[in-house]
Amino acid sequence: MSGAGHEDGDWEKYEEYGAQGSNNDDDTGAPNGKDDADGKGDGDGDGGFVGEGSDPDEGTRRIPMPRSSVEDTGLPLPDVPPVPPVPPVPPAPLVLEHDVLRSLLGAWALAACAPEETLAVEEHLGECGACADEARRLREAVELLQRPEPLDLDPTLRTRVLQSCLDRRPPRIPVPEWAAPYDAETARLDALLQDFGDAEWHAPVRLRWFEGDEQTTRRTTVAGVIAHLLSVDGLVAVALGLDDPLTGEQKTPVAPTPTGRTEAYWRASHFPPTRSVRPPWREQSHGIVRTVAFAVGGTSRASEAERGGGSGKLPVPYGDFELPLRDAMLDRAFECWVHAGDIADAVDYPYEPPAPRHLHGMIDLAARMLPEALAARRQAGLASPNRTTRHLVPAGEPGRSLRLEIEGSGGGEWFIPLDSPAALPSAAHEVAHVALDGAEFCQLAAGHVSPEEAAAGQDGDREAIRDVLFAAASLSRM
């Protein structure tokens, strides 16, 4: 190696090393005590002199001893950049004839080709129009063979799609507006059930509702919940002149209440309900919606309102009370949504609230039922009489009222008469104000939330607020 590649400072280091780093035995400066007269070393000393075999033009050079490792000095090791991974080499496309590539289109559409075959087919599709058209048709056929995906979409999507279709071509026989929530909620629940296997149909579900001031529960299965909906929807079906789902199931009289009909259906089943309960429930819900639409007679919503509701006033008995058909349809839509949520919780599946317009109708029904529920609790001794502030007023006269504010989608404000169901609610006689979220109020009316935990905000007469919240919970039933 030529000495011209070193800086002068390096040579000074080497000169110092040769003068001090040698193992000399005398003061002559020659290595190992030997005096080299000609100024050249023998090439074997510790001083590292270059021997006679060196190039005379380079002059005399001194070679340093090996340096110590940085690992022996205790200093931190320098960072070594990681070696970048070597990217995989893409497989070379196969060279296949046209007939072979065409025969692979079916496997390619099913994603069953090897990577090399897939690459060869896709390169061929960019060049051959006939094969590209055939591949597109095969892909579309494969999509038709797949099972439909579960309805895990925005609950308003169905309403918006139907509204868009109806705006373009109005139906010859429209579904009344007050029956639309039931139609939508049964369709959503049916979409949730369509992919259930045997394990999901037998998943345990705990039904919850309030009796008196205490929450009551009943254990059943997903199939048992659908049997419950089938039995209670039968009240509406019978009022419309349709077949009763309990006909032929019971040889003993059945109590005409939701609980009595459900218990009768469960007792009549020789085995626990299974997935076989879904078709009759869905057929009955279709029949109810279809019959209600035909009962309206194809009239417009405006003419329906002018006639005072028409078929919507048909009474539907619930045993201890009865509801007009339009309210009974809202009631059945509300219970369908609530129990769909119970089923979704049992199988750990998300389930969204109804569309805001439908949710508003359900909340409005519960708010209109609160005065009667409050009066029934007072008669049963479950609500405080509050004799010091209660004022009996003639029917149709304004009286003490509670302002119920429902926040969120589907919300609004309702004034609830406190002293008599026949009294008129009045903002001028407001004695209390309570605010709740819309979904929270519905869970309270379903008996899924305790009244003490439901109110988001309270102001005014505490006893009146407590009575109204417990009256809302008393609306629940199995």
Summary of the structure (lengths in Angstrom):
residues: 478
radius of gyration: 43.7
end to end distance: 98.7
largest distance: 140.9
contacts: 1332
relative contact order: 0.07
helix: 49%
strand: 11%
